[in-house]
């Protein structure tokens, strides 16, 4: 597994969301543990120090499924902001968990019901830190 980069604010907020979700049983133990493991292995940096090509919370990301060349775009948000009609995907969704902290052009193996698929981060259309929004 590649080392990911997370900003300190995202790290703290995601950990709090996991804790709250576990208390209300709105996240499975398996998903919670997977996300915690990913976070705990990350390099934690200040929001101002995060590179602009790294997927962070509230980033709008364009990615490709390499097995079928389908391209999708969505924003990674906290669970209370998720809205599929607006293409806002919760950090608790498996795809958001798979992408957070990775960089543009990274390829990630992702397990879907049909097996393993590979996704590539093609572009970050908006990243809060890159736009100077350090407290989002």
Number of C-alpha atoms within 10 A of each C-alpha: 7 11 12 19 22 29 23 17 16 22 20 12 13 20 16 12 19 24 14 13 17 14 10 9 11 13 18 13 13 9 15 20 13 16 22 17 11 19 23 14 14 17 13 19 16 13 21 15 14 20 17 17 18 26 29 32 26 22 21 21 23 18 22 18 18 14 10 9 10 10 14 13 17 19 27 27 22 18 18 8 14 18 13 11 7 10 15 20 23 22 25 25 16 16 16 21 19 19 24 22 24 21 21 17 13 14 18 18 13 15 13 11 6 6 7 11 15 15 23 20 24 18 18 22 13 18 22 18 23 19 9 11 11 16 10 11
